Every structure is written in structure tokens, then in C-alpha cells.
Amino acid sequence: MNVLFTCVGRRNYLLNYLREVLKPGDKIFATDMQRTAPGMADADVAIEVPSIYDAGYIEAILGICEEHHIDAIISLNDLELPILSAHKSRFEAQGTRVLISSPEVIDITFDKLRTANFLRGIGLLTPKTFTKKEELTKALDEGEIDFPIVVKPRWGSASIGIEMPKDFEEFELTDRLSRLKLRRTILSTASAQQEAEALLYQEFLPGKEYGMDVLNDLEGNYVGTFVREKLSMRAGETDKAMSVIAPRFEVIGKTISQNLRHIGNLDCDVMEKEGNLYVLELNARFGGGYPFSHEAGARGIACYYEWLSGNSDVGEYLRYKPGLCFAKCDRLISVG
């Protein structure tokens, strides 16, 4: 089996987690727009490709899949998901499975306004969310929410551009500066279609923060929910966390799964306020918190391999244990 990780970036751990279950003759391929991306060093074959927004990007990936007989693609980048999802049929016509959800699911998870509306529509709690300043001002005036608030890109990734102004003067400055800075980030293309509503204003929820992997099989059927309490963050990703098992999270995960019908892993952010759980975001991919689930016994990437091999029994890879605490650390590798 040949598996391709696209936009591999710094996600070396995913390649190595998959390697734990590979059989002789299986290979891991990786692509990135930078040959020096750390994840490229842990692939059997690493190939530099154009930017995901380059007109020739899809043709480049299709060519790699055809030349190297790629069986499956796993994308590791939010911004790439809608692009690959829209072209799934072209890849599958030449025998490559794209392990990405449908365009509709990707749009629900990528557009944070649609995420909030979806969550409310299936009966789950989520922060009050606005895209218009006048709506936010009215909510503040009526005491519906209060400062601090969260200002973030509507089409966001990797916690880029998230701010928390503490009063109205700071909000006015933050709003203007965030719009200017958004045009200079990698999110600018995704936001270009609706630039006037490219920022979201959200209720700030103080309390414990959790990460949650909701795992579906490759047909969109619910498999399990695996939770970690975030103990510290670093550069927008979970840095330290402890595994948790509690029925109330299982209810939320199963509700999301059965209504969204996503493919594979869904990375979720959850906040606890006064005993209630609020779902903040959904990311239809392996997130930065996945290693905590994997090390605690929920080896989702191994499940992918078994499903691709035609095996439905993945119980040995889902022996999740609570109370296990892990922390990330950096390592230096040769990239050239």
C-alpha cells in the first residue's frame, strides 16, 4: 500500500504512527511546497509541489498518484481540504482514495459561521457568534455578552489572527488591524470571496478547555470519541494534555458524527463553563492534538490502514485509557 500525506509540514509524528502498522513493501509518500518541511524527512519518498493555490497544483498531485500508484491521500492542511475534496472523483477514477469528507462537510467545518449554525441546529451549545459589528454592539448594549470577546478569521487555520479585546476601544482598533493583517496571511485567498464578513466576533468562554477527536470510519459511520483536557497551549496547538473518559463527551461526539457524517478523524475544541460543555470549532482532519489521543490508546491512523486494507475490526487500536498526561517537545532533524 502506498499512502500520500499532502501538505505534510511539521506532522512527522503522523507518518511515524502510520509506519508502526505498515507491512513490508508499503510506502509513505509526502508532499509539501517546501522541500525542507520537517515532515518530508520521515517519508520514504518526498516530493516538492507548487502552492495549493497554484493553477497546476491538482494536476501535480494527480500525476504523483498515477506515477507512484498511490492508494490513499491524507491531507494535513485546512486550506487544502476544500480543494482536494472538490476533485475527489478525479483521483478515485484513477484508483486513489481521497480520505477527506464531502465538499459540504468541509464547508461546514471550514466556515466558522456555518460551524456555529450547524452546532446550534443539532442541539449543542456553542459561543454566541456575530459577523456584523452592529449585531455585536447591540448584544453588548443589551448585556447578552460582555468583554472580553474573541475576534478571529471566519475561515481560519492554526489559530492565526485570534485576538481578545477587553473593551470597546480595543475592539475598534483590533477590528481594523485584524482586517488589514488578514490580507497578508495565508488565509487571504480563502477570505477573499466575502471580505466584508471575513471576521467573526464571538462570546468569550472562560473555563477548562478540551480537545476531542471524533473518529468515523471511511464511510462516515461513528466509531468513537477520544477526549483530552488541555493543560497548556503553544503556538496555537496543545502542548500538554491529559486523557479523559466521560459519557457527556461521548454524547456530544456521537451527536456531531451522526449529523455531520464526516470521513475519518474530526478534531474538535470544547470549553466547559459552569458545568456546561460548549463546542467551539470543528476541523475535518487530524489536528495538532491527535498525538495525545494516539499515545493514550486511540490509534486512529492505524484504523485508517485497516479500513483501507478491507478490515473492519479495529478494536485493538482503540483501547483508550484516562488519566494519562503527555507533553510535546521539539527535536532537530536533517532536512537537506
C-alpha angles and dihedrals in degrees: 000000000000116000123189123205110198124203086014095175111157098338096114091141093066092055091049093045089054091047089061090073102032120120126222109289095026116122138199118218125190135191133192137155088244120060088206095058104131094232091062090068093064097050124096088225123021121191128186114223137179124271115288088247093054113113090235098048100101092044089052093053092044089052092051091049092051096044095046099034093239112197099192141010124213115189120207100188129083093211093053096050098081091046096053093038091057090055100042094117092058092054094043091050088065095044103267119125114216106211094209130111125253120284090255092055092045091052092050091053098038097047102066092200090056088046091057092046092048093050093049090047092058093048101259127133118249133163118278105264133200136178098186124070093218091056091049092047091051091050091050093047092050093048093244089131135002140205136312096062131175120247114190142150114278090220098040141165138183093004090289114168100004113153134173111205114195101206140015095266091053090045092055091051093043093050094053095043094045091055091050093047093045090065089059098050133083086259094067096092093049090049098044097092094062104019094157090062098033093116128067127209113207140182111258114235117199117203143069116341125214136189118213133192112204107195123203126175121248091274094054098258119144117258108164151313122242120191137194130184109230110232097177140356132216127187092345096308134098109267101177128016145158125221117246134192117194131146094229090065091046089057091053094045094049092047091053093045097050093047099039099038091201123178119249121327125013117192113210136186118213131183127200116215121175091339095310124113118226121191110221107177144001123209116187096215144053105300133205090267095058095098089064091057092045095050091047090056108273101114100182096166089057088053089055089056094050093048091049088051090054097255119132098182105091099149094119089063095051105063097130118185127198127225097036114137124202136175131199124235135183127249131190120235134176113254101173 
